[in-house]
Amino acid sequence: MHLLDLISTLQTPYCEHLGLRSFTEPINAISNLAFLFAAYLAMRQVRELPEISAGARLLPWSLAAVAIGSFLYHSFRSPITYLIDILPLGAFMVLVICLSLRRLKAKISTVIIAGLAFLSLQIIALIYVPNNFLNGSTPYLVALSSIPPIMFLTSHHRNGLFSELATIAILFAIALFFRSADRAICSWLPIGTHFLWHITSAIAAYHAVRFVIAIGINE
């Protein structure tokens, strides 16, 4: 199978689809402004803390890339824009996990193994789990399942930040519900709920940046 054909089979259908060549999902596209706003707020926080590491400084830019990639995909749906959509989000999640583990005193080897394991599980879920299961949300279940181990480490090393991580878990679980429910409600809500996934996951992502920054401040 040609690579682009394989990628086409991985794409998730959404309720909102106008069948046009461009701007085929306008509400889903516009809702990515939430990621840009989250990136702006995160950038303001990073600029106020000159001692923050280079890795943490990448997080706001990574969020901005998520916004751009997702906007392009929901405006010009194709295998190429699909990759432009999922790769920045995957990079952001890996960066958050690795920075969190490293700041929580995990060894570099542990951080590398955790990052590779996370990516591998996401790829396996993306390729081998049918995208009609939870509307293609299985890779993000992998992301959600990565939060409890970090919560465990946080409770031992930075107990005061446990509530921030719990907030991220709750917000991301709600976001995942909106993403998974999209196709199931098309008959009575034609625009679906995917745009709510963008908004809620953007809020969760902003809190994730706050969490990474806070670990550094409280070292």
C-alpha positions as CSV (number, residue, x, y, z in Angstrom):
1,M,0.0,0.0,0.0
2,H,1.2,3.5,-0.9
3,L,2.2,5.6,2.1
4,L,-0.4,8.3,1.3
5,D,-3.1,5.6,0.9
6,L,-2.2,4.3,4.4
7,I,-2.4,7.7,5.9
8,S,-5.8,8.3,4.2
9,T,-7.1,5.2,6.1
10,L,-6.0,6.7,9.4
11,Q,-8.0,9.9,9.0
12,T,-11.0,10.3,11.2
13,P,-14.3,11.5,9.7
14,Y,-16.1,14.3,11.6
15,C,-19.7,15.5,11.6
16,E,-18.8,18.9,10.2
17,H,-17.8,18.3,6.6
18,L,-19.0,20.6,3.8
19,G,-17.6,18.5,1.0
20,L,-15.6,21.4,-0.4
21,R,-12.0,21.4,-1.6
22,S,-11.1,24.1,0.9
23,F,-12.4,25.3,4.2
24,T,-14.3,22.1,4.5
25,E,-14.7,22.2,8.3
26,P,-14.9,26.0,9.2
27,I,-15.9,25.7,12.9
28,N,-13.4,22.9,13.5
29,A,-10.7,25.1,11.8
30,I,-11.6,28.4,13.6
31,S,-11.7,26.7,17.0
32,N,-8.0,26.3,16.8
33,L,-7.7,29.9,17.9
34,A,-8.0,28.3,21.4
35,F,-4.5,26.8,20.9
36,L,-3.1,30.1,19.7
37,F,-4.5,31.8,22.7
38,A,-3.1,29.1,25.0
39,A,0.3,29.6,23.3
40,Y,0.1,33.3,23.8
41,L,-0.7,32.9,27.6
42,A,2.1,30.3,27.9
43,M,4.6,32.6,26.1
44,R,3.7,35.4,28.6
45,Q,4.5,33.1,31.5
46,V,7.8,31.9,30.0
47,R,9.0,35.4,29.3
48,E,8.5,36.4,32.9
49,L,10.9,33.6,34.0
50,P,14.3,34.0,32.4
51,E,15.7,31.0,34.2
52,I,13.3,28.6,32.5
53,S,15.1,25.9,30.5
54,A,15.3,25.9,26.7
55,G,13.0,22.9,26.5
56,A,10.3,24.7,28.4
57,R,10.7,27.7,26.2
58,L,9.8,25.5,23.2
59,L,6.4,24.6,24.7
60,P,4.5,27.8,23.6
61,W,5.9,27.6,20.1
62,S,4.9,23.9,20.0
63,L,1.3,24.9,20.9
64,A,1.3,27.5,18.2
65,A,2.4,24.8,15.7
66,V,-0.5,22.6,16.9
67,A,-2.9,25.4,16.1
68,I,-1.5,26.0,12.6
69,G,-1.3,22.3,11.8
70,S,-4.9,21.6,12.9
71,F,-6.2,24.7,11.2
72,L,-4.6,23.5,7.9
73,Y,-6.0,20.0,8.2
74,H,-9.6,21.1,9.0
75,S,-9.4,23.6,6.1
76,F,-7.6,21.5,3.5
77,R,-8.2,17.9,4.4
78,S,-5.6,15.6,2.8
79,P,-3.0,13.0,3.9
80,I,-0.3,15.7,3.9
81,T,-2.2,18.1,6.1
82,Y,-3.2,15.2,8.4
83,L,0.5,14.7,9.1
84,I,0.9,18.4,9.6
85,D,-1.9,18.1,12.1
86,I,-0.9,15.1,14.2
87,L,2.9,15.6,14.3
88,P,3.0,18.9,16.3
89,L,0.5,17.6,18.8
90,G,2.5,14.4,19.3
91,A,5.7,16.5,19.7
92,F,4.0,18.7,22.3
93,M,2.9,15.7,24.3
94,V,6.3,14.0,24.2
95,L,8.0,17.3,25.2
96,V,5.7,17.8,28.2
97,I,6.2,14.2,29.3
98,C,10.0,14.2,29.0
99,L,10.4,17.7,30.6
100,S,8.1,16.7,33.5
101,L,9.9,13.4,34.2
102,R,13.3,15.1,34.0
103,R,12.3,17.9,36.4
104,L,10.9,15.2,38.7
105,K,14.4,13.8,39.0
106,A,14.0,10.9,36.6
107,K,17.2,9.6,35.0
108,I,17.9,10.6,31.4
109,S,17.7,7.0,30.3
110,T,14.3,6.7,32.0
111,V,13.1,9.9,30.2
112,I,14.3,8.6,26.8
113,I,12.7,5.2,27.3
114,A,9.4,6.8,28.5
115,G,9.4,9.1,25.5
116,L,10.0,6.3,23.0
117,A,7.5,4.0,24.7
118,F,4.9,6.8,24.5
119,L,5.5,7.4,20.8
120,S,5.5,3.6,20.1
121,L,2.2,3.1,21.9
122,Q,0.6,6.0,20.1
123,I,1.7,4.8,16.7
124,I,0.5,1.2,17.4
125,A,-2.9,2.6,18.6
126,L,-3.1,4.9,15.5
127,I,-2.3,2.1,13.0
128,Y,-3.9,-1.0,14.5
129,V,-7.0,0.2,16.3
130,P,-9.9,0.9,13.9
131,N,-10.6,4.6,13.7
132,N,-14.3,3.9,14.2
133,F,-13.5,2.9,17.8
134,L,-13.9,6.0,20.0
135,N,-13.8,8.0,16.8
136,G,-10.1,7.5,16.4
137,S,-9.3,8.7,19.9
138,T,-7.3,5.7,21.0
139,P,-3.9,7.4,20.7
140,Y,-5.1,10.1,23.1
141,L,-6.1,7.5,25.6
142,V,-2.4,6.7,25.6
143,A,-1.7,10.3,26.5
144,L,-4.3,10.3,29.2
145,S,-2.9,7.1,30.7
146,S,0.5,8.7,31.0
147,I,-0.8,11.2,33.6
148,P,-1.3,8.8,36.6
149,P,2.4,7.8,36.7
150,I,3.5,11.5,36.6
151,M,0.9,12.1,39.3
152,F,2.5,9.4,41.4
153,L,6.0,11.0,41.0
154,T,4.6,14.4,41.7
155,S,3.1,13.3,45.0
156,H,6.5,12.2,46.1
157,H,8.6,15.1,44.8
158,R,6.3,18.1,44.3
159,N,3.2,17.4,46.4
160,G,2.0,21.0,46.0
161,L,1.6,20.6,42.2
162,F,-0.6,17.5,42.5
163,S,-3.8,19.5,42.1
164,E,-2.5,21.2,38.9
165,L,-1.8,17.8,37.3
166,A,-5.3,16.5,38.5
167,T,-6.8,19.6,36.7
168,I,-4.9,18.5,33.5
169,A,-6.3,15.0,33.8
170,I,-9.9,16.1,34.2
171,L,-9.7,18.7,31.4
172,F,-8.1,16.2,29.0
173,A,-10.6,13.5,29.9
174,I,-13.5,15.9,29.1
175,A,-11.7,16.9,25.8
176,L,-11.4,13.2,24.9
177,F,-15.1,12.7,25.5
178,F,-15.9,15.5,23.1
179,R,-13.6,14.0,20.5
180,S,-15.0,10.5,20.9
181,A,-18.6,11.6,20.9
182,D,-18.4,13.7,17.6
183,R,-19.8,11.1,15.1
184,A,-22.3,9.6,17.5
185,I,-24.3,12.9,17.7
186,C,-24.3,13.9,14.0
187,S,-28.0,13.2,13.6
188,W,-29.0,15.9,16.0
189,L,-25.9,18.2,16.1
190,P,-24.6,18.4,12.6
191,I,-21.5,20.5,13.6
192,G,-20.5,17.8,16.0
193,T,-18.3,18.2,19.1
194,H,-14.8,18.1,17.6
195,F,-14.5,21.9,18.0
196,L,-15.0,21.4,21.7
197,W,-12.1,18.9,21.7
198,H,-9.9,21.7,20.4
199,I,-11.1,24.2,23.0
200,T,-10.9,21.9,26.0
201,S,-7.6,20.3,25.0
202,A,-6.1,23.7,24.5
203,I,-7.0,24.6,28.0
204,A,-5.5,21.3,29.2
205,A,-2.4,22.0,27.2
206,Y,-2.0,25.5,28.8
207,H,-2.2,23.9,32.2
208,A,0.4,21.3,31.1
209,V,2.8,24.2,30.3
210,R,2.0,25.8,33.7
211,F,2.8,22.5,35.4
212,V,6.2,22.1,33.6
213,I,7.1,25.7,34.5
214,A,6.0,25.2,38.1
215,I,8.2,22.2,38.6
216,G,11.2,24.3,37.6
217,I,10.2,27.2,39.9
218,N,9.8,24.8,42.9
219,E,13.1,23.0,42.4
